[in-house]
Amino acid sequence: MAETSPGTAAAEFARRQHSPLQRIQHLLHGYPYLSPLVILVLSFIVFTVAKPQFASANALGITVQQTAIVAALAIGQTLVILTAGIDLSVGAIMVLSMMVMASLAKDGGMPGILALLIGVGLATGAGLLNGLLVTRLNLPPFIVTLGTLSIFTAIALLYSGGSSIQSSHLPDILNVLGKGFSVGGFRLTWGVVLVIVMYLVMGFVLSQTAWGRYVYAVGDDPESARLAGVPSRRVLLQVYAIAGLIYGIAAWVLIGRAGAATPNAVTDANLQSITAVVIGGTSLFGGRGRLVGTLIGALIVQVFARGLSQMGVDQQWRILATGVLVIIAVAIDQWIRKVKA
């Protein structure tokens, strides 16, 4: 018969003494995406019962397509929040990148692939600038990205002259992500497919690589991570640069989704991305969260928006519902962080 060590026996005894609520707290601590998953399933059931057409293949396809932009931006936002930072410039970087790549390629002015690479490169540089200001000048991420939000927004408006560029003036490569395919009435665009691939790649990087572990370590306790040999500043700089790269790819997805490049696109992208990340179970205090939770959070935001809209709920009440969700998500996170062994 196998012997049980005193430490193991004590731990098992402690687990048995937990109340049902404490067991839920421990479960959510280990799997922070479970609570948003429950919310998503319940929301889907409620809206389907209230409006059966909500669950039709066509309606679900539209919901997924509309989720793609916020979901893409939320990947970069998740990386930043995992390091206990926040990025308010996500939408501004995306729009600036979009307008640059569209303006350069307009009416054959530049090969589409080159314009795309320049736009994505510009977004990466913008993210790198945020990272340099945070790591080299030791400025708070909130202040840095609040400032660059205004800077990048102004540059995008000045560069574009406030004018939109329709898809008919753009090369096929910039419009291709708006095209797609149907499966039994459920339509997916190549932009949605690309966003899913981004989640798979970054999910693997965060969970299966040393760099991913460094990101969590920097967010959990940067000083301890530094003492343990983690190059905290370099990792933080890389996080902001990679986030910028992701925002640039999101700009490409947005052109395909919107059928145009406009400087006034997705004006609340920064708030939506933060909402998706927080609702998805990633801690605003850093060091805890999963990309799968972020994807669920982005779906929740869109499911609530479409569901309440189909039920005829006013826009003001939809905004209120989203705000309540955010507060509940942060409250749950605070409660989970108090978990005791």
C-alpha positions in Angstrom: 0.0 0.0 0.0 1.3 3.4 -0.9 2.1 5.7 2.0 0.8 9.2 2.2 3.3 11.9 3.4 2.2 14.1 6.3 2.3 17.2 4.0 0.0 15.5 1.4 -2.4 14.3 4.1 -2.6 17.7 5.6 -3.3 19.3 2.3 -6.0 16.8 1.5 -7.6 17.3 5.0 -7.5 21.1 4.4 -9.3 20.7 1.0 -12.0 18.6 2.7 -12.6 21.4 5.2 -13.4 23.9 2.5 -17.0 25.0 2.2 -18.7 24.7 -1.2 -18.1 28.5 -1.8 -14.4 28.1 -1.1 -14.2 25.2 -3.5 -15.7 27.4 -6.2 -13.2 30.1 -5.3 -10.3 27.6 -5.7 -11.7 26.3 -9.0 -12.1 29.8 -10.4 -8.6 30.7 -9.2 -7.2 27.8 -11.2 -9.5 28.3 -14.2 -10.4 32.0 -14.4 -12.2 31.6 -17.7 -15.0 29.4 -16.2 -17.1 32.2 -14.8 -17.2 34.1 -18.1 -18.0 30.9 -19.9 -21.0 30.3 -17.7 -22.1 33.9 -18.3 -21.8 33.4 -22.1 -23.8 30.2 -22.1 -26.5 31.6 -19.9 -26.7 34.8 -22.0 -27.0 32.7 -25.2 -29.8 30.6 -23.7 -31.8 33.7 -22.4 -31.5 35.6 -25.7 -32.4 32.5 -27.7 -35.5 31.9 -25.6 -36.5 35.6 -25.9 -35.8 35.8 -29.6 -35.4 32.4 -31.3 -33.9 34.0 -34.4 -30.9 35.0 -32.3 -29.6 31.5 -32.6 -30.0 31.2 -36.4 -27.0 30.3 -38.4 -27.0 33.6 -40.2 -27.3 35.6 -36.9 -24.5 33.7 -35.3 -22.3 34.2 -38.3 -22.9 38.0 -38.1 -22.2 37.9 -34.3 -18.9 36.1 -34.8 -17.8 38.5 -37.6 -18.6 41.6 -35.5 -16.6 40.1 -32.6 -13.5 39.6 -34.7 -12.1 43.2 -34.4 -12.5 43.6 -30.7 -11.3 40.0 -30.2 -8.1 40.8 -32.2 -7.4 44.0 -30.3 -8.0 42.2 -27.0 -5.1 39.8 -27.7 -2.7 42.7 -27.5 -4.6 44.2 -24.6 -4.4 40.9 -22.7 -0.6 40.8 -23.1 -0.3 44.3 -21.6 -2.8 43.7 -18.8 -1.0 40.4 -17.9 2.1 42.6 -17.1 -0.2 44.8 -14.8 -0.3 47.5 -17.4 -3.1 48.9 -19.6 -3.2 50.2 -23.1 -5.6 53.0 -24.0 -4.2 53.5 -27.4 -5.2 50.2 -29.0 -7.9 51.8 -31.3 -5.8 54.8 -32.2 -2.9 52.5 -33.3 -5.2 50.3 -35.3 -6.9 53.3 -37.1 -3.5 55.0 -37.8 -2.2 51.7 -39.3 -5.3 51.2 -41.3 -5.3 54.7 -42.8 -1.6 54.5 -43.7 -1.8 51.2 -45.5 -5.0 52.2 -47.3 -3.7 55.7 -48.3 -0.4 54.2 -49.6 -2.2 51.5 -51.7 -5.1 53.7 -52.9 -5.8 53.5 -56.6 -2.6 51.5 -57.2 -0.3 54.1 -55.6 1.8 51.4 -54.0 1.7 47.6 -54.2 -0.8 46.3 -51.7 1.6 43.9 -50.0 4.1 46.7 -49.4 1.5 49.0 -48.1 0.2 46.3 -45.8 3.7 45.6 -44.4 4.4 49.3 -43.9 1.0 49.7 -42.0 1.7 46.7 -39.8 5.3 47.9 -39.2 4.0 51.4 -38.2 1.7 49.8 -35.7 4.5 47.7 -34.3 6.6 50.9 -34.0 3.8 52.6 -32.2 3.6 49.8 -29.7 7.3 49.9 -29.3 7.1 53.6 -28.5 4.7 52.9 -25.7 7.0 50.3 -24.4 10.0 52.5 -24.5 8.2 55.3 -22.6 7.1 52.7 -19.9 10.4 50.9 -19.5 13.0 53.6 -20.2 11.3 56.6 -18.6 9.4 54.5 -16.0 6.1 56.3 -16.8 2.8 54.6 -15.8 1.3 52.7 -18.7 -2.1 54.4 -18.1 -0.5 57.9 -18.6 1.7 56.9 -21.5 -1.1 55.3 -23.5 -3.6 58.0 -22.6 -1.1 60.5 -24.2 -0.4 58.4 -27.2 -4.1 57.8 -27.7 -4.5 61.5 -28.5 -1.2 61.7 -30.5 -2.0 58.7 -32.8 -5.6 59.8 -33.2 -4.5 63.3 -34.3 -1.9 61.9 -36.7 -4.4 59.6 -38.3 -6.9 62.5 -38.8 -4.2 64.8 -40.2 -2.7 62.2 -42.4 -6.1 61.1 -43.9 -7.6 64.6 -43.9 -10.6 63.0 -42.2 -11.6 61.3 -45.4 -12.6 57.6 -45.8 -11.2 55.3 -48.5 -13.7 52.9 -50.0 -12.8 49.3 -50.8 -13.2 49.9 -54.6 -10.1 52.1 -54.4 -8.0 49.4 -52.6 -6.1 46.4 -53.9 -7.5 42.9 -53.4 -5.0 42.0 -50.7 -6.4 44.7 -48.4 -10.0 43.5 -49.0 -9.4 39.8 -48.9 -10.2 39.3 -45.2 -13.7 40.5 -45.8 -14.4 37.6 -48.1 -15.2 34.2 -46.7 -17.3 31.0 -47.0 -20.5 29.6 -45.7 -21.1 26.4 -43.8 -24.8 25.5 -43.6 -25.8 29.2 -43.5 -23.2 30.1 -41.0 -20.8 32.5 -42.8 -17.2 33.0 -41.7 -14.8 35.5 -43.2 -11.1 35.0 -43.6 -10.6 37.8 -41.1 -12.4 35.6 -38.5 -10.1 32.7 -39.4 -7.0 34.9 -39.1 -8.1 36.1 -35.6 -8.7 32.4 -34.5 -5.2 31.5 -35.7 -3.8 34.5 -33.8 -5.5 33.2 -30.6 -4.0 29.7 -31.2 -0.5 31.0 -31.8 -0.4 33.5 -28.9 -2.2 31.0 -26.6 0.6 28.5 -27.3 3.3 31.1 -26.8 1.9 32.2 -23.4 1.3 28.7 -22.1 4.1 26.7 -23.6 7.2 28.9 -23.9 9.7 30.4 -21.5 8.8 33.9 -22.8 5.1 33.3 -21.9 6.1 32.3 -18.3 8.2 35.5 -18.1 5.2 37.6 -19.1 3.2 36.1 -16.2 6.1 36.5 -13.8 6.6 40.2 -14.7 2.9 40.8 -14.1 2.8 38.9 -10.8 5.8 40.4 -9.2 8.4 42.3 -11.4 11.0 42.7 -8.6 10.9 39.0 -7.8 11.0 38.1 -11.5 14.1 40.4 -11.9 15.8 38.7 -8.9 15.1 35.3 -10.4 16.9 36.3 -13.6 13.9 37.3 -15.8 14.9 40.3 -18.1 11.8 42.2 -16.9 12.4 45.4 -18.9 13.1 43.6 -22.1 10.1 41.3 -21.7 7.9 44.4 -21.0 9.2 46.2 -24.1 8.6 43.1 -26.2 5.0 42.9 -24.9 4.2 46.4 -26.1 5.9 45.8 -29.5 4.0 42.5 -30.1 0.8 44.2 -29.0 1.4 46.9 -31.6 2.0 44.2 -34.2 -1.4 42.6 -33.3 -3.1 46.0 -33.6 -1.7 46.4 -37.1 -3.1 43.0 -38.1 -6.4 44.0 -36.6 -6.3 47.1 -38.9 -6.1 44.7 -41.9 -9.0 42.7 -40.6 -11.0 45.9 -40.0 -10.6 47.0 -43.7 -12.1 43.7 -44.8 -14.9 43.8 -42.3 -15.9 47.5 -42.9 -15.3 47.5 -46.6 -13.5 50.8 -46.2 -10.8 52.6 -44.3 -12.2 55.4 -42.2 -10.5 57.5 -39.4 -13.7 57.4 -37.3 -13.9 53.6 -37.2 -14.5 51.8 -33.8 -14.2 54.9 -31.7 -14.7 52.9 -28.5 -12.2 50.1 -29.4 -10.0 50.8 -26.4 -12.9 50.4 -23.9 -14.3 47.4 -25.7 -10.9 45.6 -25.7 -10.4 46.3 -22.0 -14.0 45.1 -21.2 -13.4 41.9 -23.1 -10.2 41.2 -21.2 -11.6 42.0 -17.8 -14.8 40.1 -18.3 -12.7 37.2 -19.6 -11.1 36.7 -16.3 -7.7 38.4 -16.7 -6.7 40.2 -13.6 -6.1 43.9 -13.9 -3.4 43.4 -11.2 -1.4 41.3 -13.6 0.0 37.7 -13.6 -3.3 35.8 -14.0 -5.5 35.1 -17.0 -5.8 33.1 -20.2 -6.5 34.1 -23.8 -9.4 31.7 -24.0 -11.1 33.8 -21.4 -10.4 37.0 -23.4 -12.1 35.4 -26.5 -15.1 34.4 -24.3 -15.2 38.0 -23.0 -15.2 39.4 -26.5 -18.1 37.1 -27.4 -20.0 38.1 -24.3 -19.7 41.8 -25.2 -21.0 41.2 -28.7 -23.7 38.7 -27.6 -25.1 41.2 -25.1 -25.0 44.0 -27.6 -26.8 42.0 -30.3 -29.2 40.2 -27.9 -30.3 43.4 -26.2 -30.6 45.2 -29.5 -32.9 42.4 -30.9 -35.0 42.7 -27.8 -35.5 46.4 -28.5 -33.5 47.6 -25.4 -32.3 51.2 -25.7 -28.6 51.9 -26.3 -28.3 53.5 -22.9 -29.4 50.4 -21.2 -27.0 48.3 -23.2 -24.1 50.5 -22.1 -25.3 50.2 -18.5 -25.5 46.4 -18.8 -21.9 46.3 -20.1 -20.7 48.5 -17.2 -22.4 46.2 -14.7 -20.7 43.2 -16.2 -17.3 44.9 -15.9 -17.8 45.8 -12.2 -19.0 42.2 -11.5 -16.0 40.8 -13.3 -13.6 42.9 -11.3 -15.4 42.1 -8.0 -15.1 38.4 -8.8 -11.4 38.8 -9.6 -10.8 40.5 -6.3 -12.6 37.7 -4.5 -10.6 35.0 -6.4 -7.4 36.7 -5.5 -8.1 36.2 -1.8 -8.1 32.4 -2.2 -6.3 30.6 0.6 -4.6 27.2 0.3 
